[in-house]
Amino acid sequence: MGINWNCRKVGVPKGLLRFLVLKMISEKPMSGAEIVEEIEKQTGTWKPSPGSIYPLLASLHKKGFTKELPKDEFGLKRYSYTEEGKRFLKKQIASGREFMEKIEFLAPMLVGGLNLEDNNKKFLKTKESAKKLVRSFISLRHNLNSLSEKDAKELSEILEESSSKIERIVQRIKKLKNF
């Protein structure tokens, strides 16, 4: 049985939700409901439950990482982060970078499914292309200081066009599957 990200058969890595919540609050004050909406918008599939968000917000507040803002006219309680939260988030980002550097060599293998699949021959060439793309992104990440605005814009355009084309194929396959 493979991992099905759309049905959320896998758990969220420990600490990821805490990191995401603190990162979002660092960008602008947010309520629990707004955080849930934003995570769902960014992932397209994952919608954390209120039972995970609100206790986490209470814990962050209790530890001094966030502060509650006065309720707005709609009764929403938003949180912003404190200097202590800022220091904690910096540590979390540094730990995340360190972790990514340690495991990024696995990324191309993960794209290939670690060869756990039935190795559908129709999909083999696309897996190799996806692995090359991941390797290119890893290389780019290591050379970000040399990336020009023009190169960044070109990369964005290429990825937007490619992802749109892939999504059209996925939609076409889904449509055929439903008939």
N, C-alpha and C positions, 0 to 999 in steps of 0.2 A: 504494500500500500504506500503510495507516494504522498508527499506533502501537498496539501491542497490549501493554498494561501487564501483562495476566495471563500472557503468555508471555515477558515480559521481553525484547522485541526492542530495547529502548533501553538505553543505558548510564546508569549512575548519574552525576550531575554530579560533576565532580572536587571532592574535598574533603568531599563529603557524608557518606561513610562515616566518615571521620576525625572529623567533627563529631559524628555520632550516637554513635559509640563513646565519645568523651570526655564527651559530655553524659550518657550512661547511667551511666558510671563516676562522674561527679560526684554522681549521685543515690544510688548505693550501690555497694559493691565488687561486681564481676562477673567471671565467667570468660568466655573466648571463646565457649564453647557457650551460656552464658546470654545473651550479647549476640546471637548468631545467633537464638536462640529469641525474644527480645524484639522484634527487628526484624521477624521473620516474623509475630509476633502483632500488632504495630502496623500493618504494611502489609497483612497478609492474603495477600500473594502473594510478596514478595521474601524470599529466604533467602540471605544472603551466604554464600559458600563459605568453608570453613576456610582455604583458600589466600589469601583476601583479609583475613580477620580476624586470623589469628595473626601474619603479617608486620607488619600495622598495629599490633597491640598491642606487638610488639617495637620498632617504630620509635618509638612514643609513649614507651615505657619508656626507650629509648636517649636520646631528647631531653630526658628529665627531666620529662615531663608526667604520667607515672604511676609508681606503684611496685608491685612485686609483693608480695602478702601471703603469709604462710606457707601451704603447702597445708593444706586442711582434712582431716577424717578420711576423705573419699572421694577424696582425691588431687587435688582441683580447685585450680588456681592462679587466684586472683582478683586483680584489679587495682583500685587506688583511685587517685585523682588527687592530685597534689602542688600546692603553692602555685604553682609554675611552670605546671602544667596549668590551674589556676584562672585565672591571668592570660591564658593563651593562649585558653581557652574564652571569656572575657569579650570578647577581641578578635574572636573568630570570631562571637560573637553580635552584636556591634556591626556587623561587616561584613555579616552576614546581614540585619540590619534595614535597613541602608543599601541593600543590593541589592534587597530587597523593595520599599522605597519607590520605587526607580528603575523597577521593572518592574511594579508592581501594576496600572498602567493596562492592561496586556496581559491580565490575568486574565479579564475578561469575554469577550474575543476568543478566548482559548484554550478556554474552556468551549464556545464556539460552533464549535470546530474550525477556526477561521480560514477558514471556508467552503471547506474542502478536500474536504468530503464531497459526496455526490450531492444534498444538500439535500432529503432525504426530507421531504415535506410533513407527514407525520404527526408528525414530530419537531420541526418548526420552533417550535411554541408552547412546548414543553418547554425548548428551548434558550434562548428569550427569558426564560422564568421563571428558569432556572438563572443566566443572566447577571445578572438583577436580584438574585438571592440573593447572588452573588459581590460585586456592587457594594455591597449592604447590609453584607456582612461587612467590606469594606474601610472603609466609613464607620464601622462599629462600632469597628474597630481604631484608628481615629483619634480616637475618643471614649470609649475604655475608662475613663478616669477618671470619667466621668459615669454609667457603667453601675451601676445599683443591684443589690443581691443579688436582689431580687424580679425585676428584668428579666432577669438572668442565668439565674435558675431557669426563668422562662417561656420564654426562648430555648431552653434545654436541652430542655424538655418538647416544644416545637414541633418541634425538629430530631429528637428521638428518635421521635416519632410519624410525622413525614414520612419519615425514613429507613427505618423499619419498613414503611411502606406501599409505598415504592419498591422495597424488597428483595422484598416479596411479589410485586409485578408482575414483577420480574426473574426470580424463581424460576418463576413461572407461564410466562413466555416460554421459559425454558430447558427446562422440562418439555415444552412443545409442540414445541419444536425437536428434542428427542430422540426424538419419536415418528415 
